[in-house]
Amino acid sequence: MRKLAIVLSVLASPALATGLEIDIAGEAEGTVRVDLFEDVAPAHVERITTLAEKGAYDGVVFHRVIDGFMAQTGDVEFGKLDGGDMAMAGRGGSDLPDLPAEFSDLPFDRGVIGMARSQSPDSANSQFFIMFDQGHFLNGDYTVVGEVTEGMDVVDAIKRGEGQNGAVIGKPDVMQNVRVTE
């Protein structure tokens, strides 16, 4: 009887959004469409959609971009282009608590979106990254939250960072507007 109650509770819950539209400006110009995997990482998808609906991602830069690897963004605390301290970009998160890992067997291939975190597996908060190429060494160690379905050419054009850490020097590309789609 308890299992039935849990199933009914889950079925009665409101459906999560299925995607995002991200308008990017800078060296890259255009819209990226993302399919979110709410069945794979429901807590992380809920976090991203909650922040997007609040407008928290609007104006946030791609602060860490490593050619052949990934583009990282989502620092809603320090990563705002207007009024943010770009030296601190990548060190912050949201005012919501960190999330427990939701690892899966989905591979980190080109276009896959994963949640950024510190050394602790349970430290993802608001930051995420988009893969330029396959990175299977991340499999099982980072939470997969979705994949790019349109606009990978826009992702490929994001301004690259410098050095081993991929820190973007000068004016970084920015997520001008992030919208939740159904």
C-alpha positions as CSV (number, residue, x, y, z in Angstrom):
1,M,0.0,0.0,0.0
2,R,2.9,2.4,0.8
3,K,4.4,1.9,-2.7
4,L,1.1,2.7,-4.3
5,A,0.9,5.9,-2.3
6,I,4.4,6.9,-3.4
7,V,3.5,6.3,-7.0
8,L,0.3,8.3,-6.8
9,S,2.1,11.1,-5.1
10,V,4.7,11.2,-7.9
11,L,1.9,11.1,-10.5
12,A,0.1,13.9,-8.9
13,S,3.2,16.1,-8.8
14,P,3.3,18.9,-11.4
15,A,5.3,18.0,-14.5
16,L,8.7,19.5,-14.8
17,A,9.6,21.6,-17.8
18,T,11.2,19.7,-20.7
19,G,13.7,22.2,-21.9
20,L,15.4,25.6,-22.1
21,E,16.0,28.2,-24.8
22,I,19.2,30.1,-24.2
23,D,19.9,33.3,-26.1
24,I,23.7,33.8,-26.3
25,A,25.5,37.0,-27.2
26,G,29.1,37.9,-27.7
27,E,31.4,36.1,-30.1
28,A,28.6,33.6,-30.3
29,E,25.2,34.9,-31.4
30,G,22.0,32.9,-31.4
31,T,19.7,30.6,-29.5
32,V,20.5,27.2,-28.1
33,R,17.7,24.8,-27.4
34,V,18.1,22.2,-24.7
35,D,16.2,19.1,-23.8
36,L,16.3,18.5,-20.0
37,F,16.3,15.0,-18.6
38,E,13.9,15.3,-15.7
39,D,13.6,11.5,-15.5
40,V,17.4,11.1,-15.0
41,A,18.1,14.1,-12.7
42,P,14.8,15.5,-11.4
43,A,16.3,17.6,-8.6
44,H,18.9,19.2,-10.8
45,V,16.4,19.9,-13.6
46,E,14.1,21.4,-11.1
47,R,16.9,23.6,-9.8
48,I,17.8,24.8,-13.3
49,T,14.2,25.5,-14.3
50,T,13.5,27.3,-11.0
51,L,16.5,29.6,-11.5
52,A,15.6,30.2,-15.2
53,E,12.0,31.1,-14.3
54,K,13.3,33.6,-11.8
55,G,15.6,35.2,-14.4
56,A,18.6,34.3,-12.4
57,Y,20.6,33.0,-15.4
58,D,19.9,36.1,-17.5
59,G,23.1,38.1,-18.0
60,V,25.4,35.3,-16.7
61,V,28.6,34.8,-18.5
62,F,30.5,31.7,-19.8
63,H,33.4,32.1,-17.4
64,R,35.3,28.9,-18.1
65,V,35.6,27.7,-21.7
66,I,38.2,25.0,-22.7
67,D,38.6,24.3,-26.4
68,G,37.8,20.6,-27.3
69,F,36.2,20.1,-23.8
70,M,33.4,22.3,-22.5
71,A,31.9,25.8,-21.9
72,Q,30.9,26.5,-18.3
73,T,28.3,29.0,-17.1
74,G,25.6,29.4,-14.4
75,D,27.3,31.3,-11.6
76,V,24.3,33.4,-10.6
77,E,26.1,34.9,-7.7
78,F,29.3,36.3,-9.3
79,G,28.9,35.6,-13.0
80,K,26.6,38.5,-14.0
81,L,28.1,40.6,-16.8
82,D,26.5,43.8,-15.5
83,G,27.8,44.5,-12.0
84,G,29.6,41.3,-11.5
85,D,33.2,40.9,-10.5
86,M,34.5,38.8,-13.3
87,A,37.5,37.8,-11.2
88,M,35.1,35.9,-8.9
89,A,33.0,34.3,-11.7
90,G,32.9,30.6,-11.3
91,R,33.2,30.7,-7.5
92,G,29.5,31.2,-6.6
93,G,26.1,29.6,-6.9
94,S,22.6,30.4,-5.9
95,D,21.2,31.0,-2.5
96,L,19.6,27.6,-2.6
97,P,21.3,24.6,-0.9
98,D,23.7,22.3,-2.9
99,L,22.2,19.2,-4.4
100,P,22.9,15.5,-3.8
101,A,24.5,13.9,-6.9
102,E,22.1,12.2,-9.4
103,F,24.7,10.1,-11.3
104,S,23.5,8.0,-14.3
105,D,24.9,5.8,-17.0
106,L,24.4,8.5,-19.7
107,P,27.7,9.3,-21.3
108,F,29.2,12.8,-21.6
109,D,29.1,13.1,-25.4
110,R,29.1,16.2,-27.6
111,G,26.2,18.5,-26.7
112,V,25.5,16.9,-23.3
113,I,24.9,19.3,-20.4
114,G,26.3,18.4,-16.9
115,M,26.2,20.1,-13.6
116,A,29.4,21.7,-12.4
117,R,30.5,21.0,-8.8
118,S,33.5,21.2,-6.4
119,Q,35.3,18.1,-5.2
120,S,32.3,16.9,-3.3
121,P,29.9,14.9,-5.5
122,D,27.0,16.6,-3.6
123,S,28.0,20.2,-4.2
124,A,26.2,21.0,-7.5
125,N,24.2,24.2,-7.2
126,S,23.5,26.5,-10.2
127,Q,26.5,26.1,-12.6
128,F,26.5,23.8,-15.6
129,F,28.6,23.1,-18.6
130,I,28.0,22.1,-22.3
131,M,30.3,19.6,-23.9
132,F,32.1,20.6,-27.1
133,D,33.3,17.0,-27.5
134,Q,33.1,13.6,-25.8
135,G,34.4,13.5,-22.2
136,H,33.8,10.0,-21.0
137,F,36.2,10.5,-18.1
138,L,33.4,12.4,-16.5
139,N,30.9,9.5,-16.8
140,G,29.5,8.5,-13.4
141,D,31.2,11.4,-11.6
142,Y,29.0,14.3,-12.7
143,T,25.3,14.7,-13.1
144,V,23.9,14.7,-16.7
145,V,21.0,17.1,-16.9
146,G,20.2,17.4,-20.6
147,E,21.5,17.9,-24.1
148,V,21.6,20.5,-26.8
149,T,19.0,19.7,-29.5
150,E,19.5,22.9,-31.7
151,G,22.1,25.5,-31.8
152,M,25.3,23.5,-31.3
153,D,26.9,25.8,-33.9
154,V,26.2,28.7,-31.4
155,V,27.9,26.7,-28.6
156,D,30.9,26.0,-30.9
157,A,31.3,29.8,-31.4
158,I,31.5,30.6,-27.7
159,K,34.7,32.6,-26.8
160,R,37.4,30.3,-25.6
161,G,39.3,30.8,-22.4
162,E,43.0,30.7,-21.9
163,G,45.4,28.5,-19.9
164,Q,44.8,25.1,-18.4
165,N,41.7,26.3,-16.5
166,G,40.1,28.0,-19.5
167,A,39.5,31.3,-17.8
168,V,37.9,33.8,-20.3
169,I,39.9,37.0,-20.6
170,G,38.3,40.2,-21.6
171,K,34.6,40.3,-22.4
172,P,33.1,36.8,-22.1
173,D,30.0,35.5,-24.0
174,V,26.8,35.8,-22.0
175,M,23.4,34.1,-21.6
176,Q,21.3,37.1,-22.4
177,N,18.0,35.3,-21.7
178,V,17.1,31.8,-20.5
179,R,13.6,30.6,-21.0
180,V,11.9,27.4,-19.8
181,T,10.0,25.5,-22.5
182,E,7.5,22.8,-22.2
